[in-house]
Amino acid sequence: MAALWKLSKMDLLKRLFEQHFHEPLQSIVPLQGELGGSGRQIIRLASARNKAIGILYNVREENAAFLEFSRHFFRHGLPVPEIYADDLNAGAYIEQDLGDTTLFEFLSKNRVGATIAPQVADVYRKVVGILPEFQIKAGRDLNYGACYPRGSFDRQSIVWDLNYFKYYFLRLAGIPFNEQSLEDDFERLTEFLLGADRDYFLYRDFQSRNIMLPGGNPYFLDYQGGRKGALQYDLASLLFDAKADLPPELRQQLLDHYLESVTDYADVDRETFLKHYYAYVYVRILQALGAYGFRGFYERRPHFLQSVPYALKNLRWLLHNVELPIKLPTLIAAFESMLGSEKLLRIAKEADNLVVHISSFSFHRELPKDESGNGGGFVFDGRSLPNPGREEKFRELTGKDASVIEYLNQQESVHQFLASVYSLVDASVDNYQARGFKSLMVSFGCTGGQHRSVFLAEQLAKRLRSRGGLNVELRHIELEKIGK
């Protein structure tokens, strides 16, 4: 049934594409599967002369918000993807293809430690200069009735974010706190945040991974959670984006540039803005920590915990450099406990390790995407090896099943192949660790991405996990699509 649903949805994207561009669709390439368990699928579509991104997602209200906001921003001349066609009832739409380079990837490729290349700072300046156009210029006549799940960043929204942090980060990280005293601090913080002017468009997830750079110019995505709110929140989201790890000097320069730019659109007093700014920085960091805890501790997806040390670094800087106009003794004590937590320090130490990202995939699809910005690493072609998929008894199995493993282990060519892989990867791991690099990608491809590539990826992961000083992340891209 699920396979038929996916097929019919792909047919729907094909119809939308061909009706809009008036030429046959020639290529369908899934870029990624479900995002964060949400069910959203992103597919690159191409014909002889045109290309687009297709989206399949079954939450009507969120789709409606994205489509409404996109068309509104596009009419205002803002750099967002053009919506080509949609079928809202079926949960499908196609939009402009903005390429593959995010601001985060551009930043990662053009920095050495805390030293960020001037061209990256220039892009950030463009981004913060455009932000007031979303918040104020285009926000004035936006249809806030399309907002989902709420029309404003109000008391309820703040309470949700603070409780997210309390239950999914503090609790699961084992940080002690007095519940009533913490609730009292949350109430004081909420009242203070609500004292800021909140009559602007709040993008909600304004961060480096949601900004694309086609041709080096910023375009903006993922504002479907937008609502009315304070100006300070979105700037805090961008400048204290955990893994972007912007140096304090650059953050200050960008804050100053924003405050200069925003006066072109509204009478915003610097002192009044700054009165509430760092409180919004705190609440944004708490929301992010809640998400890291939910995905990492609760759902046991360790990739999300890699951002925790960067968020703690931001908290440490705030505690040493910022004094809020309100007292939050229990919350501040919790922050101090977090900074001294052995459990979180261990996560921080592991985050400093080299991470080896191992993937299996099908050569019928696009190569696995390198999220680190380092260029993709090794790609090994397993199609020269004996193919278990050609034998009926193995056809429905995978490279993780015992009988397939036994079959491949009996092939001398497989052992020779793995010996060569081990030699190359071991040398690179040693070199990367010596030079302090943080990410290495190793991908194994075969015809269907089900047998040989899966087996090879599993074998390398097993070998590397026996070593110290590195983290191994393993994905089987084709198996994820079929639920195996």
C-alpha positions in Angstrom: 0.0 0.0 0.0 2.8 2.4 0.9 4.6 1.7 -2.3 1.4 2.4 -4.3 1.0 5.7 -2.4 4.5 6.7 -3.2 4.1 5.8 -6.9 0.9 7.8 -7.1 2.5 10.8 -5.4 5.4 10.7 -7.8 2.9 10.6 -10.7 1.3 13.7 -9.2 4.6 15.5 -9.2 5.2 14.4 -12.7 1.8 15.8 -13.8 2.4 19.2 -12.0 5.8 19.5 -13.6 4.7 18.7 -17.1 1.6 20.9 -16.9 3.8 23.8 -15.8 6.8 23.4 -18.1 4.9 21.8 -21.1 7.7 19.2 -21.7 8.2 15.6 -20.5 9.8 14.9 -17.2 13.1 13.0 -17.7 14.7 12.7 -14.2 13.4 12.1 -10.7 16.1 12.1 -8.0 15.1 11.9 -4.3 17.4 14.3 -2.4 16.5 13.1 1.0 13.8 11.0 2.7 11.8 12.0 5.7 13.1 15.0 7.6 13.2 14.6 11.3 10.4 12.0 11.1 8.0 14.6 9.7 7.4 12.6 6.5 8.4 15.4 4.1 10.1 14.2 0.9 12.2 16.4 -1.3 12.7 15.3 -5.0 14.7 17.0 -7.7 12.8 17.0 -11.0 14.3 17.7 -14.4 13.4 17.8 -18.1 15.5 18.7 -21.1 15.4 22.4 -20.4 13.9 22.9 -16.9 14.3 21.7 -13.3 12.4 22.1 -10.1 12.1 20.7 -6.6 9.1 18.6 -5.8 7.8 18.4 -2.2 5.5 15.6 -0.8 4.1 16.3 2.7 0.9 15.3 4.3 0.4 18.1 6.8 -2.1 20.4 5.0 -1.9 23.4 7.3 1.9 23.5 7.2 1.9 23.2 3.4 -0.7 26.0 3.2 1.4 28.3 5.3 4.5 27.7 3.2 2.7 28.3 -0.1 0.8 31.4 1.2 4.0 33.0 2.6 6.1 32.0 -0.4 3.8 33.7 -2.9 3.4 36.7 -0.6 7.2 37.2 -0.2 7.7 36.6 -4.0 5.2 39.3 -4.8 7.2 41.6 -2.5 10.4 40.8 -4.5 12.1 38.9 -1.7 14.5 36.1 -2.6 12.4 33.0 -1.9 11.7 30.0 -4.2 9.0 30.6 -6.8 6.1 28.3 -6.4 5.4 26.7 -9.9 2.3 24.6 -9.1 0.6 22.8 -6.2 -2.1 20.3 -5.3 -2.8 21.2 -1.7 -5.4 18.5 -1.2 -2.9 15.9 -2.2 0.1 17.3 -0.2 2.3 18.1 -3.3 3.8 21.1 -4.8 6.8 22.1 -7.0 9.0 25.1 -6.6 12.2 26.7 -7.9 15.4 24.7 -7.6 17.9 26.7 -5.6 20.8 24.3 -5.8 22.5 22.5 -3.1 24.7 25.0 -1.2 23.4 26.3 2.1 24.9 29.1 4.0 26.1 26.6 6.6 28.0 24.6 4.0 29.5 27.8 2.6 30.6 28.8 6.1 32.1 25.3 6.8 34.1 25.4 3.6 35.5 28.8 4.2 36.7 28.9 7.8 39.7 27.7 9.8 38.6 27.4 13.4 37.3 30.8 14.5 38.8 32.5 11.4 36.0 33.0 8.9 36.8 34.1 5.3 35.7 37.7 4.4 33.3 36.4 1.7 31.3 34.5 4.3 31.0 37.6 6.5 29.8 39.5 3.4 27.0 37.0 2.8 26.0 37.2 6.5 25.8 41.0 6.1 23.5 40.5 3.1 21.4 38.1 5.1 20.9 40.4 8.1 20.3 43.3 5.8 17.4 41.4 4.1 15.9 40.1 7.3 14.0 43.4 8.1 12.3 43.1 4.7 10.7 39.9 5.8 9.9 41.1 9.3 8.6 44.6 8.5 8.2 45.4 4.8 6.5 42.1 3.8 5.1 41.5 7.2 2.8 44.5 7.2 0.2 42.9 4.8 0.9 39.2 5.4 -2.1 37.0 5.9 -1.4 35.8 9.5 -4.6 33.7 9.3 -2.4 31.1 7.4 0.0 30.7 10.4 0.5 27.2 11.8 0.4 26.1 14.6 -0.2 29.5 16.1 -0.7 33.1 14.8 1.8 34.7 17.1 4.8 34.0 19.3 2.7 34.4 22.4 2.6 33.2 26.0 1.6 29.7 24.9 4.4 29.5 22.3 7.0 30.5 24.9 5.6 28.0 27.5 5.9 25.2 24.9 9.5 26.1 24.2 10.5 26.4 27.9 8.9 23.1 28.8 10.5 21.4 25.7 13.9 22.4 27.2 12.9 21.4 30.8 11.5 17.9 30.0 13.6 16.9 27.0 17.0 18.4 27.9 17.3 19.1 31.6 15.5 15.9 32.7 17.1 13.6 30.2 20.6 15.1 30.7 20.2 14.5 34.5 20.5 18.2 35.5 19.0 18.8 39.0 16.6 21.6 39.5 13.7 22.7 41.8 10.6 22.4 39.7 8.6 25.2 41.3 11.6 27.6 41.4 12.3 26.9 37.8 8.7 27.6 36.9 8.9 30.9 38.8 11.9 31.8 36.6 10.1 30.7 33.5 7.1 33.0 34.4 9.4 36.0 34.9 11.2 35.3 31.7 7.9 34.9 29.8 6.5 38.2 31.1 9.7 40.0 30.2 9.7 38.6 26.6 6.1 39.6 26.1 7.1 43.2 27.0 8.8 43.6 23.6 7.0 44.9 20.6 5.6 41.8 18.8 3.9 43.2 15.8 6.3 41.9 13.2 6.7 38.7 11.1 8.8 36.2 13.1 10.4 33.7 10.7 10.9 31.2 13.6 13.7 29.1 12.1 16.0 31.7 10.6 19.3 29.8 10.6 22.2 29.0 8.2 20.8 25.7 7.0 17.6 27.4 5.7 19.5 29.9 3.6 20.5 28.7 0.1 23.2 30.4 -2.0 22.5 30.0 -5.8 25.1 32.0 -7.6 26.4 33.2 -4.2 23.2 35.2 -3.4 21.0 34.3 -0.4 17.6 32.8 -0.9 15.4 31.8 2.0 13.4 28.7 2.9 11.5 27.0 5.8 9.5 29.9 7.1 6.3 27.8 7.3 6.4 28.1 11.1 6.3 31.9 10.9 3.9 34.0 12.9 3.7 37.5 14.5 6.4 38.2 17.0 9.4 40.3 18.1 12.2 41.4 15.8 14.8 40.1 18.2 14.0 36.4 17.9 15.1 35.8 14.3 18.4 37.7 14.6 19.1 35.7 17.8 18.4 32.5 15.8 20.9 33.4 13.1 23.7 34.8 15.2 23.6 32.1 17.9 23.0 29.2 15.5 24.8 26.5 17.5 26.9 24.6 15.0 27.6 27.7 12.9 29.7 28.8 15.9 30.1 32.4 14.9 32.8 34.3 16.8 31.6 37.0 19.2 33.3 39.7 17.2 31.4 38.8 14.0 28.1 38.5 15.9 28.5 42.0 17.3 29.3 43.4 13.8 26.2 41.7 12.4 24.1 42.9 15.2 25.2 46.5 14.6 24.6 46.1 10.8 21.1 44.8 11.5 20.3 47.7 13.7 21.4 50.1 11.0 19.4 48.2 8.3 16.2 47.9 10.3 15.8 51.7 10.6 15.1 51.8 6.8 11.8 50.1 7.5 10.7 51.1 11.0 11.5 53.4 13.9 13.5 51.0 16.0 15.4 52.4 19.0 18.7 50.6 19.6 18.5 50.7 23.4 14.9 49.4 23.4 15.8 46.6 21.0 18.8 45.6 23.1 16.8 45.6 26.3 15.0 42.4 25.2 17.5 41.0 22.7 19.6 38.7 24.9 16.5 37.3 26.6 15.4 36.2 23.2 18.8 34.8 22.6 18.4 32.7 25.7 14.9 31.4 24.8 16.1 30.5 21.3 19.0 28.5 22.7 16.6 26.8 25.2 14.3 25.8 22.3 17.2 24.4 20.3 18.5 22.5 23.4 15.0 21.0 23.8 15.1 19.8 20.2 18.6 18.4 20.6 17.5 16.5 23.7 14.3 15.2 22.1 16.1 13.9 19.0 19.3 12.9 20.7 18.4 11.6 24.2 14.8 10.5 23.6 14.8 9.3 20.0 18.4 8.1 20.4 19.7 9.9 17.3 23.2 10.9 18.4 23.8 13.2 15.5 21.7 15.9 17.2 23.8 15.8 20.3 26.8 17.0 18.4 25.3 20.5 18.5 25.0 20.5 22.3 28.7 21.6 23.0 28.2 24.6 20.7 25.0 25.6 22.5 26.8 25.3 25.8 29.6 27.4 24.5 27.1 30.1 23.7 25.6 29.8 27.2 29.0 30.2 28.7 29.6 33.4 26.7 26.2 34.8 27.7 26.8 34.1 31.4 30.2 35.8 31.3 29.2 38.8 29.1 25.5 39.6 29.5 23.4 40.6 32.5 19.7 40.4 32.0 17.4 43.1 33.5 15.5 40.3 35.4 16.7 37.8 37.9 16.5 34.1 37.0 18.4 32.4 39.8 17.2 28.8 39.3 17.6 28.9 35.5 21.1 30.4 35.8 22.0 27.7 38.3 20.8 25.0 35.9 23.0 26.5 33.2 26.0 26.4 35.5 25.2 22.7 36.3 25.0 22.0 32.6 28.4 23.5 32.0 29.9 21.3 34.8 27.9 18.1 33.9 30.2 15.1 33.4 27.6 13.6 31.0 27.5 16.7 28.9 31.3 17.1 29.1 31.6 13.6 27.7 29.3 14.6 24.8 31.5 17.6 24.2 34.6 15.4 24.2 33.0 13.0 21.7 31.9 15.9 19.5 35.6 16.8 19.2 36.2 13.4 17.7 36.5 12.7 14.0 33.1 11.6 12.7 33.2 9.0 9.9 29.9 9.1 7.9 29.4 5.8 6.2 26.6 5.3 3.7 25.3 2.7 1.3 23.4 3.8 -1.8 22.2 2.8 -5.3 24.0 4.1 -8.4 20.6 4.5 -9.9 20.2 7.5 -7.5 22.2 10.6 -6.7 25.4 10.2 -4.7 25.0 10.7 -0.9 25.2 14.4 0.0 28.0 15.7 2.2 26.4 17.8 4.9 29.8 18.8 6.4 30.7 20.9 3.4 34.0 19.0 2.9 33.3 17.6 -0.6 32.1 14.0 -0.3 35.2 11.9 0.6 35.5 8.3 -0.7 33.0 6.7 -3.1 33.6 3.0 -3.6 31.9 1.1 -6.4 30.8 -2.4 -5.3 29.3 -3.4 -8.7 32.4 -5.5 -9.6 31.6 -7.9 -6.8 29.4 -11.0 -7.1 25.7 -9.9 -6.8 23.5 -11.8 -4.3 20.5 -10.0 -5.7 20.6 -12.1 -8.8 19.8 -15.2 -6.8 16.1 -15.7 -6.0 16.8 -16.8 -2.4 18.6 -13.5 -1.6 16.4 -11.2 -3.6 14.2 -9.9 -0.8 17.0 -9.9 1.8 19.7 -7.3 2.5 23.4 -7.0 3.2 22.5 -7.2 6.9 21.0 -10.7 6.7 23.1 -13.6 7.8 22.7 -15.7 4.7 23.8 -12.8 2.5 26.7 -12.0 4.8 27.8 -15.7 4.6 27.5 -15.7 0.8 29.7 -12.5 0.4 32.2 -13.7 3.0 32.8 -16.8 0.8 33.9 -14.6 -2.1 37.7 -13.9 -2.3 37.1 -10.8 -4.4 35.1 -9.3 -1.6 37.9 -9.8 0.9 40.4 -8.3 -1.6 38.1 -5.3 -2.1 37.7 -4.7 1.6 41.4 -5.0 2.2 42.0 -2.1 -0.2 39.2 -0.1 1.3 40.6 -0.6 4.8 44.1 0.4 3.7 42.8 3.7 2.2 40.3 4.6 4.9 42.7 3.7 7.8 45.4 6.0 6.3 42.9 8.9 5.9 41.5 8.4 9.5 45.0 8.6 10.9 45.8 11.7 8.9 42.5 13.4 9.7 42.9 12.7 13.4 46.5 14.0 13.4 45.4 17.2 11.7 42.3 17.8 13.9 39.7 17.3 11.1 36.2 16.6 12.2 34.5 14.8 9.3 35.2 12.0 6.8 32.6 10.6 4.4 32.8 7.1 3.0 30.1 5.9 0.6 29.5 2.4 -0.9 27.4 2.1 -4.0 26.0 -0.9 -5.9 23.2 -1.5 -8.4 20.2 -1.5 -6.0 21.8 -0.3 -2.8 20.4 -3.4 -1.0 23.1 -6.1 -0.8 26.7 -5.5 -1.6 26.9 -1.8 -0.6 25.1 -2.5 2.6 27.4 -5.4 3.5 30.5 -3.3 2.7 29.3 -0.3 4.8 28.5 -2.6 7.7 31.9 -4.2 7.6 33.8 -0.9 7.6 31.6 0.5 10.4 32.3 -2.5 12.5 36.0 -2.2 11.9 36.1 1.6 12.7 34.0 1.3 15.8 36.7 -0.9 17.3 39.1 2.0 17.2 39.2 4.8 19.7 38.9 8.6 19.2 36.3 8.6 16.5 32.5 8.4 16.0 30.9 6.4 13.3 27.5 7.2 11.7 26.0 4.6 9.4 23.2 5.1 6.9 21.7 2.7 4.4 19.9 5.1 2.1 17.9 2.7 0.0 16.9 0.5 3.0 15.5 3.6 4.7 13.2 4.1 1.8 11.7 0.6 2.0 11.7 0.5 5.8 14.3 -2.2 6.3 
